[in-house]
Amino acid sequence: MVVDKPSPQGSDEVQQIDSESITLRSLSVGYDVPLVSNINQIIYPGDTIAILGASGIGKTTLMRTIAGLIRPLSGEISHNYPKRGGIGYIPQRLGLIRHSSVRSNVSLGARTRRSRWYPFWFPLDKKLKDDVDNAMRALKILDIADEPVRILSGGQQRRVAIARTLVQRPKIILADEFLGELDKDNVNSIIAATKEIVDEIGATLILIEHHEERAIELADRIWRIIDNKLIEEGDSNQ
């Protein structure tokens, strides 16, 4: 079912709630005690959402909960994304296999587009190989494709993690400070490459960003966590 709903930015635009939306309903996240409570939001296909707030306030916990890595304390998250490959997550610590090559790490994202029973030692087909190369080319790491990740700089490793997620072609990408450790020129090139691929695959992007001006430039929706509550800026209902 598709339902028309006013834009969360408070404009006269109408967005549609469809099968590719995510609904957060009466959601509370945290560990022993809630860090953020009573979250009620709809994430629409194609949204770019920046989560802002002080360190330790619950941004990463919320993101990990949406990713399915942490169980909610209460409430629910509803979506129809496939369990395998539907959600792409770029953690702060990147989660790379340090002794493997750049190409091998990026290829892990492509493998999520095949059955989980597809043997790991089987080579990727031409289409997936081309997508891996294109992702590395977009992130400017194709020339170091055969280098082991452990010898790369922090910025290069971050490019590898982003390429791995983008080649996965998920419905939603969750990026926890994915522009950290990068200078301005690298930030601009990664933003351009990421936007191009996100637009191409029609993905939703949710990012945690400490640089507020950059977040406002990147995102069309801003979520701010204040006093254990999530507030959407520009939403007159909150």
KEKE-3310 file (N, C-alpha, C; in steps of 0.2 Angstrom, whole numbers, plus 5000, padded with zeros to 4 digits):
npx = (5004:5002:5004:5000:5009:5012:5027:5041:5048:5040:5035:5024:5025:5022:5026:5028:5023:5029:5033:5047:5050:5055:5049:5050:5043:5038:5050:5063:5080:5096:5106:5107:5099:5088:5095:5090:5073:5056:5055:5048:5047:5047:5057:5060:5062:5076:5079:5091:5098:5105:5112:5113:5122:5129:5144:5143:5129:5120:5119:5127:5122:5108:5110:5115:5105:5095:5102:5100:5109:5108:5096:5081:5076:5063:5047:5047:5054:5050:5052:5054:5066:5078:5086:5099:5110:5102:5103:5116:5131:5142:5154:5162:5174:5177:5178:5186:5195:5211:5222:5219:5218:5214:5205:5199:5192:5183:5176:5169:5157:5150:5148:5137:5126:5124:5117:5118:5123:5132:5147:5162:5174:5172:5173:5169:5155:5156:5149:5148:5161:5165:5157:5163:5176:5172:5167:5179:5186:5178:5180:5193:5203:5207:5220:5227:5222:5227:5234:5238:5226:5231:5242:5238:5234:5224:5214:5213:5209:5196:5190:5190:5181:5169:5168:5166:5153:5145:5146:5139:5126:5115:5098:5097:5110:5120:5130:5143:5151:5158:5166:5177:5194:5198:5205:5199:5199:5199:5187:5177:5178:5175:5162:5156:5157:5150:5137:5134:5134:5124:5113:5112:5108:5097:5097:5094:5102:5109:5118:5130:5137:5149:5153:5144:5140:5144:5135:5123:5124:5125:5113:5095:5087:5087:5091:5092:5098:5093:5093:5089:5079:5074:5074:5067:5073:5064:5052:5036:5028:5034)
npy = (4994:5011:5027:5044:5057:5072:5081:5079:5090:5101:5107:5110:5099:5083:5067:5049:5035:5020:5003:5003:5011:5015:5013:5020:5017:5022:5020:5016:5017:5010:5003:4996:5006:5018:5028:5036:5040:5036:5037:5042:5041:5042:5035:5039:5032:5037:5048:5059:5059:5067:5064:5073:5078:5079:5070:5053:5053:5045:5043:5034:5022:5023:5022:5009:5001:5003:4997:4984:4978:4980:4976:4985:4994:4996:4997:4998:4993:4995:4988:4982:4977:4966:4953:4950:4960:4971:4982:4993:4996:5007:5007:5016:5011:5004:4990:4982:4969:4967:4960:4956:4961:4977:4975:4963:4966:4975:4967:4959:4966:4965:4952:4950:4952:4940:4923:4917:4905:4904:4899:4904:4904:4904:4913:4930:4935:4943:4955:4958:4960:4970:4980:4981:4986:4998:5005:5006:5014:5025:5029:5032:5022:5012:5010:5005:4993:4980:4980:4976:4980:4984:4992:5004:5021:5030:5037:5031:5018:5021:5025:5012:5005:5013:5010:4997:4996:5003:4996:4985:4989:4993:4995:5005:5015:5016:5027:5030:5043:5044:5052:5055:5058:5064:5075:5092:5092:5078:5075:5082:5075:5062:5064:5068:5056:5047:5052:5051:5037:5033:5040:5034:5020:5023:5024:5026:5037:5038:5047:5050:5064:5075:5088:5101:5111:5104:5093:5099:5104:5092:5084:5082:5081:5084:5076:5079:5075:5078:5079:5066:5064:5063:5075:5082:5094:5108:5102:5105:5098:5094)
npz = (5000:4996:5004:5005:5013:5022:5019:5030:5033:5034:5023:5009:5001:4996:5002:4999:5008:5006:5001:5003:5013:5030:5046:5062:5077:5092:5097:5108:5112:5118:5131:5146:5151:5143:5130:5120:5118:5114:5099:5085:5068:5050:5038:5022:5005:4997:5005:5013:5028:5042:5058:5072:5087:5104:5109:5114:5116:5110:5097:5088:5094:5091:5077:5075:5080:5071:5061:5065:5073:5087:5099:5100:5115:5118:5108:5090:5074:5057:5041:5024:5019:5012:5022:5019:5013:5011:5020:5022:5031:5038:5049:5063:5065:5054:5050:5042:5033:5038:5033:5021:5003:4995:4985:4988:5000:4996:4987:4996:4998:4986:4986:4994:4986:4980:4983:5000:5000:4990:4986:4994:4989:4975:4960:4957:4946:4929:4929:4943:4946:4937:4944:4956:4952:4947:4958:4966:4957:4957:4970:4970:4972:4964:4959:4970:4972:4974:4985:5002:5015:5028:5026:5022:5023:5035:5029:5016:5020:5024:5012:5006:5014:5012:4998:4998:5004:4995:4983:4987:4985:4993:5000:5010:5017:5031:5039:5050:5055:5042:5035:5042:5047:5035:5023:5017:5002:5000:5006:4998:4986:4990:4994:4982:4974:4982:4982:4969:4967:4976:4971:4959:4963:4970:4984:5002:5013:5029:5040:5053:5059:5064:5060:5059:5049:5037:5038:5036:5023:5016:5020:5018:5028:5045:5060:5077:5093:5109:5126:5128:5118:5101:5089:5075:5065:5059:5059:5063:5071:5082)
capx = (5000:5006:5000:5003:5010:5016:5034:5043:5051:5035:5033:5018:5026:5019:5030:5024:5025:5029:5036:5054:5051:5057:5045:5052:5037:5038:5057:5068:5087:5101:5108:5103:5094:5087:5099:5085:5067:5050:5056:5043:5049:5047:5062:5058:5067:5080:5081:5098:5097:5111:5110:5118:5121:5135:5147:5140:5122:5116:5119:5129:5117:5102:5111:5116:5098:5092:5105:5099:5115:5106:5089:5077:5073:5055:5045:5048:5057:5047:5054:5054:5072:5080:5091:5105:5112:5097:5106:5124:5133:5150:5155:5167:5181:5177:5177:5190:5200:5217:5227:5217:5219:5208:5200:5195:5188:5177:5172:5164:5151:5147:5145:5130:5121:5123:5115:5123:5126:5137:5154:5166:5180:5170:5175:5163:5154:5159:5145:5150:5168:5164:5154:5169:5181:5169:5167:5185:5188:5175:5183:5200:5208:5208:5227:5230:5217:5230:5238:5234:5223:5235:5248:5235:5232:5217:5209:5212:5205:5189:5188:5189:5175:5164:5167:5163:5146:5142:5145:5133:5120:5109:5092:5099:5116:5121:5137:5145:5157:5161:5170:5182:5201:5199:5205:5194:5199:5196:5180:5173:5178:5171:5154:5153:5157:5145:5131:5133:5131:5118:5108:5111:5104:5091:5097:5093:5108:5108:5124:5132:5142:5150:5154:5137:5139:5144:5129:5117:5125:5124:5107:5089:5083:5092:5089:5096:5097:5094:5090:5086:5074:5076:5070:5068:5073:5059:5046:5032:5024:5038)
capy = (5000:5018:5032:5051:5060:5078:5081:5080:5097:5106:5110:5108:5094:5076:5061:5043:5029:5014:4997:5004:5016:5012:5016:5019:5018:5022:5017:5018:5013:5010:4996:4995:5012:5022:5034:5040:5037:5038:5040:5041:5044:5038:5036:5038:5031:5043:5053:5059:5061:5068:5064:5077:5078:5078:5064:5049:5055:5039:5043:5027:5017:5023:5019:5002:4998:5003:4992:4977:4975:4980:4976:4990:4993:4995:5000:4993:4996:4991:4988:4976:4976:4959:4953:4949:4965:4976:4987:4994:4999:5009:5008:5021:5007:5002:4983:4979:4963:4971:4956:4955:4966:4982:4972:4957:4969:4978:4962:4957:4970:4963:4945:4950:4952:4933:4919:4916:4898:4905:4897:4910:4903:4904:4919:4934:4935:4949:4961:4960:4962:4977:4985:4982:4990:5005:5008:5008:5019:5031:5031:5033:5017:5006:5009:5001:4987:4974:4982:4974:4986:4986:4997:5010:5027:5030:5040:5026:5013:5024:5024:5005:5004:5016:5007:4990:4997:5006:4990:4981:4992:4992:5000:5010:5016:5019:5029:5033:5047:5041:5057:5057:5057:5066:5083:5095:5089:5071:5075:5084:5070:5056:5066:5068:5049:5043:5055:5048:5030:5033:5042:5029:5015:5025:5022:5031:5038:5041:5048:5053:5069:5080:5094:5103:5114:5099:5089:5103:5104:5085:5081:5086:5081:5084:5074:5081:5072:5083:5077:5059:5065:5064:5081:5084:5101:5110:5098:5109:5094:5092)
capz = (5000:4996:5007:5005:5019:5021:5020:5037:5033:5036:5017:5006:4997:4998:5001:4999:5012:5002:5004:5004:5019:5037:5051:5069:5081:5099:5098:5113:5111:5123:5134:5152:5151:5137:5128:5116:5119:5110:5093:5080:5062:5044:5033:5015:5000:4994:5010:5016:5035:5046:5065:5076:5094:5108:5110:5119:5118:5108:5089:5086:5097:5087:5070:5076:5081:5064:5057:5067:5077:5094:5099:5104:5122:5117:5101:5084:5067:5052:5034:5020:5016:5013:5027:5016:5008:5011:5024:5022:5037:5038:5056:5064:5065:5047:5050:5036:5035:5037:5030:5014:4998:4994:4980:4992:5005:4992:4984:5001:4997:4980:4987:4997:4980:4978:4988:5005:4999:4984:4989:4995:4984:4968:4958:4955:4938:4926:4931:4949:4945:4934:4949:4961:4949:4946:4965:4967:4953:4960:4977:4968:4976:4960:4958:4975:4972:4976:4991:5009:5019:5034:5025:5019:5028:5038:5024:5011:5023:5024:5005:5005:5018:5008:4991:5000:5005:4989:4978:4990:4982:4998:5000:5015:5020:5038:5039:5056:5054:5037:5032:5047:5045:5028:5022:5013:4995:5000:5008:4993:4981:4992:4994:4975:4972:4986:4980:4962:4967:4980:4967:4954:4966:4974:4991:5007:5017:5036:5042:5059:5056:5069:5057:5058:5042:5032:5038:5033:5016:5014:5021:5017:5034:5051:5067:5083:5099:5114:5132:5127:5113:5094:5087:5068:5064:5054:5060:5067:5075:5088)
cpx = (5004:5001:5004:5003:5014:5023:5036:5046:5046:5033:5026:5019:5023:5024:5026:5027:5024:5033:5044:5055:5053:5053:5048:5046:5038:5045:5061:5075:5091:5103:5104:5098:5094:5092:5094:5078:5061:5051:5051:5044:5048:5053:5060:5063:5070:5082:5089:5097:5104:5108:5116:5117:5128:5138:5144:5133:5117:5115:5121:5124:5111:5104:5112:5110:5095:5095:5104:5104:5113:5099:5086:5076:5066:5054:5047:5051:5054:5050:5054:5060:5074:5086:5098:5106:5108:5099:5114:5126:5141:5151:5161:5174:5181:5176:5180:5194:5207:5222:5226:5218:5213:5203:5196:5190:5182:5173:5167:5157:5147:5144:5139:5125:5120:5120:5120:5126:5131:5143:5158:5172:5178:5171:5168:5162:5156:5155:5147:5157:5169:5162:5160:5174:5178:5168:5174:5188:5185:5178:5191:5205:5209:5216:5230:5226:5221:5235:5234:5232:5227:5240:5245:5234:5225:5212:5208:5208:5198:5186:5186:5182:5169:5163:5164:5155:5142:5141:5140:5127:5114:5103:5094:5106:5117:5128:5139:5151:5161:5166:5176:5189:5203:5200:5200:5193:5196:5189:5175:5173:5174:5163:5152:5152:5151:5138:5129:5130:5125:5112:5106:5107:5098:5091:5096:5100:5107:5116:5125:5138:5143:5151:5147:5136:5139:5138:5123:5118:5124:5117:5101:5085:5089:5088:5094:5094:5098:5090:5086:5080:5077:5071:5072:5068:5068:5053:5041:5028:5028:5040)
cpy = (5006:5023:5039:5053:5066:5077:5083:5087:5102:5109:5108:5102:5087:5071:5055:5038:5023:5008:4998:5009:5012:5016:5015:5021:5017:5019:5020:5013:5015:5003:4995:5000:5015:5028:5039:5037:5040:5041:5038:5045:5039:5040:5034:5036:5037:5048:5053:5063:5062:5068:5068:5077:5077:5071:5060:5050:5049:5039:5036:5022:5017:5020:5012:4998:4998:4998:4985:4974:4976:4980:4982:4989:4992:4998:4995:4997:4992:4993:4982:4975:4969:4959:4953:4955:4971:4983:4987:4998:5001:5011:5013:5017:5003:4994:4979:4973:4965:4967:4955:4962:4971:4978:4967:4960:4972:4973:4959:4960:4967:4956:4945:4950:4945:4929:4918:4909:4898:4904:4903:4910:4903:4912:4923:4934:4942:4955:4963:4963:4969:4982:4986:4987:4998:5008:5010:5014:5026:5034:5032:5028:5011:5005:5006:4995:4981:4974:4979:4980:4988:4991:5003:5015:5026:5032:5035:5020:5015:5023:5017:5003:5007:5012:5000:4990:4999:5000:4985:4983:4991:4997:5006:5010:5019:5021:5033:5036:5045:5046:5059:5055:5059:5073:5085:5092:5082:5070:5076:5078:5064:5058:5065:5060:5045:5046:5052:5041:5029:5035:5037:5023:5016:5024:5028:5031:5041:5041:5052:5058:5075:5087:5097:5107:5109:5095:5093:5104:5097:5083:5085:5085:5081:5082:5076:5078:5076:5080:5071:5059:5066:5070:5082:5091:5103:5106:5102:5105:5092:5098)
cpz = (5000:4999:5007:5011:5018:5023:5027:5038:5034:5029:5015:5002:5000:4997:5001:5004:5008:5005:5006:5010:5025:5042:5058:5073:5088:5101:5104:5112:5117:5125:5140:5153:5145:5136:5124:5116:5115:5104:5088:5073:5056:5040:5026:5010:4997:4999:5011:5023:5039:5054:5069:5083:5098:5108:5115:5121:5115:5100:5086:5088:5092:5080:5070:5077:5075:5060:5059:5071:5085:5094:5103:5111:5122:5110:5096:5078:5062:5045:5031:5017:5017:5018:5025:5011:5008:5015:5024:5028:5037:5045:5057:5063:5058:5046:5044:5038:5033:5033:5022:5010:4998:4990:4984:4997:5001:4989:4989:5000:4991:4981:4990:4992:4977:4984:4994:5004:4993:4988:4989:4990:4977:4966:4956:4948:4936:4928:4938:4949:4942:4940:4954:4958:4948:4953:4967:4963:4955:4966:4976:4972:4971:4959:4964:4977:4975:4982:4997:5012:5024:5032:5022:5025:5030:5033:5018:5014:5023:5017:5004:5008:5014:5001:4993:5001:4999:4984:4981:4987:4987:4997:5005:5017:5026:5038:5045:5055:5048:5033:5037:5044:5038:5027:5017:5006:4995:5002:5002:4987:4983:4992:4987:4973:4976:4983:4973:4962:4971:4976:4962:4957:4969:4981:4996:5011:5023:5038:5049:5057:5062:5067:5055:5051:5037:5032:5035:5026:5013:5014:5019:5023:5040:5057:5072:5089:5105:5120:5131:5122:5106:5091:5079:5067:5058:5054:5065:5072:5082:5092)
residu = (MET:VAL:VAL:ASP:LYS:PRO:SER:PRO:GLN:GLY:SER:ASP:GLU:VAL:GLN:GLN:ILE:ASP:SER:GLU:SER:ILE:THR:LEU:ARG:SER:LEU:SER:VAL:GLY:TYR:ASP:VAL:PRO:LEU:VAL:SER:ASN:ILE:ASN:GLN:ILE:ILE:TYR:PRO:GLY:ASP:THR:ILE:ALA:ILE:LEU:GLY:ALA:SER:GLY:ILE:GLY:LYS:THR:THR:LEU:MET:ARG:THR:ILE:ALA:GLY:LEU:ILE:ARG:PRO:LEU:SER:GLY:GLU:ILE:SER:HIS:ASN:TYR:PRO:LYS:ARG:GLY:GLY:ILE:GLY:TYR:ILE:PRO:GLN:ARG:LEU:GLY:LEU:ILE:ARG:HIS:SER:SER:VAL:ARG:SER:ASN:VAL:SER:LEU:GLY:ALA:ARG:THR:ARG:ARG:SER:ARG:TRP:TYR:PRO:PHE:TRP:PHE:PRO:LEU:ASP:LYS:LYS:LEU:LYS:ASP:ASP:VAL:ASP:ASN:ALA:MET:ARG:ALA:LEU:LYS:ILE:LEU:ASP:ILE:ALA:ASP:GLU:PRO:VAL:ARG:ILE:LEU:SER:GLY:GLY:GLN:GLN:ARG:ARG:VAL:ALA:ILE:ALA:ARG:THR:LEU:VAL:GLN:ARG:PRO:LYS:ILE:ILE:LEU:ALA:ASP:GLU:PHE:LEU:GLY:GLU:LEU:ASP:LYS:ASP:ASN:VAL:ASN:SER:ILE:ILE:ALA:ALA:THR:LYS:GLU:ILE:VAL:ASP:GLU:ILE:GLY:ALA:THR:LEU:ILE:LEU:ILE:GLU:HIS:HIS:GLU:GLU:ARG:ALA:ILE:GLU:LEU:ALA:ASP:ARG:ILE:TRP:ARG:ILE:ILE:ASP:ASN:LYS:LEU:ILE:GLU:GLU:GLY:ASP:SER:ASN:GLN)
# end
